[in-house]
């Protein structure tokens, strides 16, 4: 996942190399949560279950093998494909903490799940700030 221009200052100069080590050497090109392979198209059901073509079996959102009735009508109607892209992520959301135990290789689904609480916190902060600025500059009286 590309880093926004305004956030690049927070990452170390060697971030591309550090990210590659985490994603491809330590994680061996698979998501560390669900084991989806980098750069491959996978079939998934939208709820975390996906088809692992290398193993020839379905996996759940945590990467565990599961038994799934493929012939069921409800399953066949919802199968989608996604191209998996691994990204290195900070477990504690602190871009200054680049210790190996703080970095993880996540696919886009697991990365969004990991970042969900932080995204909620930032959204609340942004809305709260906008409301406060509106109260400060518009006030209860909006006449001439």
Buried (B, 14 or more C-beta within 10 A) or exposed (E): EEBEEEEEEEBEEEBEEBBEBBBBEEBEBBBBBBBBBBEBEBBBBEEBBBBBEEEEEBBBBEBEEEEBEEEEEEBEEEBEEBEBBBBBBBEEBEBEEBEEEBBBBBBBBBBEBBBEEEEEEEEEEEEEEEEEEEEEEEEEEEEE
